[in-house]
Structure formats: C-alpha cells, structure tokens
Amino acid sequence: MFRLPEDFTMNTLAELRPLLLEALERDESVQLDGRAVREVDVAGLQLLCAARRQAALFGKSIGFAPECRGAVIEAAMTAVGLARPRPCDSHCLCVLVGRG
C-alpha cells in the first residue's frame, strides 16, 4: 500500500514522485491510500494521472485501494470536475474516476 502524505501538494511532489515511480517499477499493482491527505492541489491530482499513464506504459496498474481515497481527495476531485458517477470505460487511463 502506497500511502499519500498529509501534504499532497506541489510542495512535496518532488520528493514523492520518485518514490511512486519506484513502487510502479517494483510492483505489478500499486494500491494507493489517500486517507491521510489533509491538503491537495491540482499538482497532486496531476501526479496521480501521470502515475496512471506511467503504470499503463509498464503494463501495470495503480489505483486507490477500496475505501482508501479519502475525503480530501474526493472533495478536490469534485471541485475540479473529476468526480464522476461511474468509472470510465476500459480506454480511460484516469486513476481518479470511479469509486474505490
């Protein structure tokens, strides 16, 4: 389980990005836990999308573990229009949609 930090903003992404890439290289499937996140910005959401694209290139998967998205991530997704009532189809590479 890859736990996202309390501060999931551009202030911490330079440190977090290589750790996330390392997890993607090491594991076939990376499960995210966003419950500890207390602050998130668009840069944090963009890192999740970029990680999902990178995972697809590696032939791997990444996503939130069931019930581990967290209220702050969910609210940020809704605020920027990324929350959707159902998951995307199989062609969508976005880690942010659906429930989980």
Stockholm file with secondary structure:
# STOCKHOLM 1.0

chainA/1-100         MFRLPEDFTMNTLAELRPLLLEALERDESVQLDGRAVREVDVAGLQLLCAARRQAALFGKSIGFAPECRGAVIEAAMTAVGLARPRPCDSHCLCVLVGRG
#=GR chainA/1-100 SS CEECCSEESTTTHHHHHHHHHHHHHHCSEEEEECTTCCEECHHHHHHHHHHHHHHHHHTCEEEECTTCSCHHHHHHHHHTTCCCSSCCCTTCCCTTSSCC
#=GC SS_cons         CEECCSEESTTTHHHHHHHHHHHHHHCSEEEEECTTCCEECHHHHHHHHHHHHHHHHHTCEEEECTTCSCHHHHHHHHHTTCCCSSCCCTTCCCTTSSCC
//
